[in-house]
Amino acid sequence: MPEIVTFDREHNVVTIISSDLVGLEDLAKSLDSVKQIVHDQGLNKVLIDATNLKLMPSPLHLHGFAYELSNQAKNMKFAIVVSEQSPKGVRCLETAAQARGVIIKTFPS
Protein backbone atom coordinates (compact mmCIF):
# COMPACT_ATOMS: atom_id res chain seq x y z
CA MET A 1 0.00 0.00 0.00
CA PRO A 2 1.84 3.12 -1.22
CA GLU A 3 -0.24 5.63 0.74
CA ILE A 4 -1.99 5.43 4.10
CA VAL A 5 -4.49 8.17 4.97
CA THR A 6 -5.54 8.67 8.60
CA PHE A 7 -7.02 11.27 10.93
CA ASP A 8 -4.66 12.33 13.72
CA ARG A 9 -7.05 13.28 16.53
CA GLU A 10 -4.27 14.52 18.81
CA HIS A 11 -3.07 17.13 16.29
CA ASN A 12 -6.39 17.59 14.48
CA VAL A 13 -4.88 16.97 11.05
CA VAL A 14 -5.24 14.50 8.19
CA THR A 15 -2.03 12.54 7.72
CA ILE A 16 -0.79 10.71 4.65
CA ILE A 17 2.20 8.40 4.74
CA SER A 18 3.59 7.90 1.23
CA SER A 19 6.11 5.17 0.57
CA ASP A 20 7.68 3.25 -2.25
CA LEU A 21 5.97 3.78 -5.62
CA VAL A 22 2.97 6.10 -5.80
CA GLY A 23 0.96 6.22 -9.01
CA LEU A 24 -1.68 8.61 -10.27
CA GLU A 25 -4.46 6.26 -9.15
CA ASP A 26 -2.96 6.19 -5.63
CA LEU A 27 -2.95 10.00 -5.52
CA ALA A 28 -6.58 10.12 -6.63
CA LYS A 29 -7.63 7.55 -4.01
CA SER A 30 -5.77 9.45 -1.30
CA LEU A 31 -7.45 12.70 -2.33
CA ASP A 32 -10.86 11.02 -2.10
CA SER A 33 -9.99 9.70 1.38
CA VAL A 34 -8.75 13.11 2.48
CA LYS A 35 -11.89 14.83 1.21
CA GLN A 36 -14.07 12.38 3.16
CA ILE A 37 -12.14 12.91 6.41
CA VAL A 38 -12.13 16.69 5.90
CA HIS A 39 -15.88 16.63 5.33
CA ASP A 40 -16.58 14.35 8.33
CA GLN A 41 -14.20 16.11 10.77
CA GLY A 42 -14.36 19.73 9.53
CA LEU A 43 -10.59 19.96 9.00
CA ASN A 44 -8.50 21.76 6.41
CA LYS A 45 -4.91 20.71 7.22
CA VAL A 46 -3.10 17.77 5.62
CA LEU A 47 0.36 16.55 6.63
CA ILE A 48 2.12 14.28 4.14
CA ASP A 49 5.18 12.23 5.03
CA ALA A 50 7.02 11.65 1.74
CA THR A 51 10.36 10.79 3.32
CA ASN A 52 10.14 7.14 2.17
CA LEU A 53 8.65 7.86 -1.23
CA LYS A 54 10.65 6.37 -4.10
CA LEU A 55 8.80 7.18 -7.32
CA MET A 56 5.91 9.38 -8.46
CA PRO A 57 3.99 9.88 -11.71
CA SER A 58 5.48 11.91 -14.57
CA PRO A 59 5.53 15.73 -14.40
CA LEU A 60 2.73 15.85 -16.97
CA HIS A 61 0.50 13.68 -14.77
CA LEU A 62 1.47 15.69 -11.68
CA HIS A 63 0.37 18.90 -13.39
CA GLY A 64 -2.98 17.25 -14.06
CA PHE A 65 -3.23 16.18 -10.43
CA ALA A 66 -2.36 19.75 -9.35
CA TYR A 67 -5.33 20.90 -11.42
CA GLU A 68 -7.53 18.39 -9.56
CA LEU A 69 -6.22 19.71 -6.23
CA SER A 70 -7.09 23.26 -7.26
CA ASN A 71 -10.65 22.17 -8.07
CA GLN A 72 -11.29 19.80 -5.18
CA ALA A 73 -9.02 20.90 -2.33
CA LYS A 74 -8.46 24.61 -2.68
CA ASN A 75 -9.58 25.31 0.90
CA MET A 76 -7.12 22.79 2.35
CA LYS A 77 -3.56 23.42 3.48
CA PHE A 78 -0.91 20.83 2.63
CA ALA A 79 2.51 20.35 4.26
CA ILE A 80 4.80 17.74 2.71
CA VAL A 81 7.82 16.46 4.62
CA VAL A 82 10.55 15.31 2.23
CA SER A 83 13.99 13.77 2.52
CA GLU A 84 17.00 14.14 0.25
CA GLN A 85 15.94 10.86 -1.36
CA SER A 86 12.39 12.02 -2.10
CA PRO A 87 11.60 12.22 -5.82
CA LYS A 88 11.86 15.58 -7.55
CA GLY A 89 8.21 15.08 -8.48
CA VAL A 90 7.19 16.19 -4.99
CA ARG A 91 8.56 19.66 -5.65
CA CYS A 92 7.07 19.60 -9.17
CA LEU A 93 3.66 18.96 -7.63
CA GLU A 94 4.23 21.74 -5.10
CA THR A 95 5.10 24.27 -7.82
CA ALA A 96 2.23 23.25 -10.12
CA ALA A 97 -0.34 23.29 -7.31
CA GLN A 98 0.87 26.65 -5.95
CA ALA A 99 0.52 28.11 -9.45
CA ARG A 100 -3.13 27.08 -9.30
CA GLY A 101 -3.73 28.66 -5.89
CA VAL A 102 -3.37 25.60 -3.68
CA ILE A 103 -1.70 26.19 -0.30
CA ILE A 104 1.05 23.57 -0.35
CA LYS A 105 4.61 23.62 0.93
CA THR A 106 7.45 21.11 1.20
CA PHE A 107 9.68 20.91 4.27
CA PRO A 108 12.95 19.00 4.72
CA SER A 109 12.97 16.26 7.33
URBEL-V816665 format. One record per pair of residues at least 4 apart in sequence whose C-alpha atoms are under 8 Angstrom apart, sorted by the first residue. I is the first residue (numbers start at 1). J is the second residue. D is the distance in whole Angstrom. If there is no record, write none. Layout:
i->I j->J d->D
i->I j->J d->D
This chain:
i->2 j->17 d->8
i->2 j->18 d->6
i->2 j->19 d->5
i->2 j->20 d->6
i->2 j->21 d->6
i->2 j->22 d->6
i->2 j->26 d->7
i->3 j->16 d->6
i->3 j->17 d->5
i->3 j->18 d->4
i->3 j->19 d->6
i->3 j->22 d->7
i->3 j->26 d->7
i->3 j->30 d->7
i->4 j->15 d->8
i->4 j->16 d->5
i->4 j->17 d->5
i->4 j->18 d->7
i->4 j->30 d->8
i->5 j->14 d->7
i->5 j->15 d->6
i->5 j->16 d->5
i->5 j->17 d->7
i->5 j->30 d->7
i->5 j->33 d->7
i->5 j->34 d->7
i->6 j->14 d->6
i->6 j->15 d->5
i->6 j->16 d->7
i->7 j->12 d->7
i->7 j->13 d->6
i->7 j->14 d->5
i->7 j->15 d->6
i->7 j->37 d->7
i->8 j->12 d->6
i->8 j->13 d->5
i->8 j->14 d->6
i->8 j->15 d->7
i->9 j->13 d->7
i->12 j->43 d->7
i->13 j->43 d->7
i->13 j->44 d->8
i->13 j->45 d->5
i->13 j->46 d->6
i->13 j->47 d->7
i->14 j->34 d->7
i->14 j->37 d->7
i->14 j->38 d->8
i->14 j->43 d->8
i->14 j->45 d->6
i->14 j->46 d->5
i->14 j->47 d->6
i->15 j->46 d->6
i->15 j->47 d->5
i->15 j->48 d->6
i->15 j->49 d->8
i->16 j->30 d->8
i->16 j->46 d->7
i->16 j->47 d->6
i->16 j->48 d->5
i->16 j->49 d->6
i->17 j->48 d->6
i->17 j->49 d->5
i->17 j->50 d->7
i->18 j->22 d->7
i->18 j->48 d->7
i->18 j->49 d->6
i->18 j->50 d->5
i->18 j->51 d->8
i->18 j->52 d->7
i->18 j->53 d->6
i->19 j->50 d->7
i->19 j->51 d->8
i->19 j->52 d->5
i->19 j->53 d->4
i->19 j->54 d->7
i->20 j->52 d->6
i->20 j->53 d->5
i->20 j->54 d->5
i->20 j->55 d->7
i->21 j->53 d->7
i->21 j->54 d->6
i->21 j->55 d->5
i->21 j->56 d->6
i->22 j->26 d->6
i->22 j->27 d->7
i->22 j->53 d->8
i->22 j->54 d->8
i->22 j->55 d->6
i->22 j->56 d->5
i->22 j->57 d->7
i->23 j->27 d->6
i->23 j->56 d->6
i->23 j->57 d->5
i->24 j->28 d->6
i->24 j->56 d->8
i->24 j->57 d->6
i->24 j->61 d->7
i->24 j->62 d->8
i->24 j->65 d->8
i->25 j->29 d->6
i->26 j->30 d->6
i->27 j->31 d->6
i->27 j->65 d->8
i->28 j->32 d->6
i->28 j->65 d->8
i->29 j->33 d->6
i->30 j->34 d->6
i->31 j->35 d->6
i->32 j->36 d->6
i->33 j->37 d->6
i->34 j->38 d->6
i->34 j->46 d->8
i->35 j->39 d->6
i->35 j->73 d->8
i->36 j->40 d->6
i->37 j->41 d->6
i->37 j->42 d->8
i->37 j->43 d->8
i->38 j->42 d->5
i->38 j->43 d->5
i->38 j->44 d->6
i->39 j->43 d->7
i->44 j->75 d->7
i->44 j->76 d->4
i->44 j->77 d->6
i->45 j->76 d->6
i->45 j->77 d->5
i->45 j->78 d->6
i->45 j->79 d->8
i->46 j->76 d->7
i->46 j->77 d->6
i->46 j->78 d->5
i->46 j->79 d->6
i->47 j->78 d->6
i->47 j->79 d->5
i->47 j->80 d->6
i->47 j->81 d->8
i->48 j->78 d->7
i->48 j->79 d->6
i->48 j->80 d->5
i->48 j->81 d->6
i->49 j->80 d->6
i->49 j->81 d->5
i->49 j->82 d->7
i->50 j->80 d->7
i->50 j->81 d->6
i->50 j->82 d->5
i->50 j->83 d->7
i->50 j->86 d->7
i->51 j->81 d->6
i->51 j->82 d->5
i->51 j->83 d->5
i->51 j->85 d->7
i->51 j->86 d->6
i->51 j->109 d->7
i->52 j->83 d->8
i->52 j->85 d->8
i->52 j->86 d->7
i->53 j->85 d->8
i->53 j->86 d->6
i->53 j->87 d->7
i->54 j->85 d->7
i->54 j->86 d->6
i->54 j->87 d->6
i->55 j->86 d->8
i->55 j->87 d->6
i->56 j->87 d->7
i->56 j->89 d->6
i->56 j->90 d->8
i->57 j->61 d->6
i->57 j->62 d->6
i->57 j->89 d->7
i->58 j->62 d->6
i->58 j->89 d->7
i->59 j->63 d->6
i->59 j->89 d->7
i->59 j->92 d->7
i->59 j->93 d->8
i->60 j->64 d->7
i->61 j->65 d->6
i->62 j->66 d->6
i->62 j->89 d->7
i->62 j->92 d->7
i->62 j->93 d->6
i->62 j->96 d->8
i->63 j->67 d->6
i->63 j->92 d->8
i->63 j->93 d->7
i->63 j->96 d->6
i->63 j->97 d->8
i->64 j->68 d->7
i->65 j->69 d->6
i->65 j->93 d->8
i->66 j->70 d->6
i->66 j->93 d->6
i->66 j->96 d->6
i->66 j->97 d->5
i->66 j->100 d->7
i->67 j->71 d->6
i->67 j->97 d->7
i->67 j->100 d->7
i->68 j->72 d->6
i->68 j->73 d->8
i->69 j->73 d->5
i->69 j->74 d->6
i->69 j->97 d->7
i->69 j->102 d->7
i->70 j->74 d->5
i->70 j->97 d->7
i->70 j->100 d->6
i->70 j->101 d->7
i->70 j->102 d->6
i->73 j->102 d->7
i->74 j->101 d->7
i->74 j->102 d->5
i->74 j->103 d->7
i->75 j->102 d->8
i->76 j->102 d->8
i->76 j->103 d->7
i->77 j->102 d->7
i->77 j->103 d->5
i->77 j->104 d->6
i->78 j->103 d->6
i->78 j->104 d->4
i->78 j->105 d->6
i->79 j->104 d->6
i->79 j->105 d->5
i->79 j->106 d->6
i->79 j->107 d->7
i->80 j->104 d->8
i->80 j->105 d->6
i->80 j->106 d->5
i->80 j->107 d->6
i->81 j->106 d->6
i->81 j->107 d->5
i->81 j->108 d->6
i->81 j->109 d->6
i->82 j->86 d->6
i->82 j->106 d->7
i->82 j->107 d->6
i->82 j->108 d->5
i->82 j->109 d->6
i->83 j->108 d->6
i->83 j->109 d->6
i->84 j->108 d->8
i->86 j->90 d->7
i->88 j->92 d->6
i->89 j->93 d->6
i->90 j->94 d->6
i->90 j->106 d->8
i->91 j->95 d->6
i->91 j->106 d->7
i->92 j->96 d->6
i->93 j->97 d->6
i->94 j->98 d->6
i->94 j->104 d->6
i->94 j->105 d->6
i->94 j->106 d->7
i->95 j->99 d->6
i->96 j->100 d->7
i->97 j->101 d->7
i->97 j->102 d->5
i->97 j->103 d->8
i->97 j->104 d->7
i->98 j->102 d->5
i->98 j->103 d->6
i->98 j->104 d->6
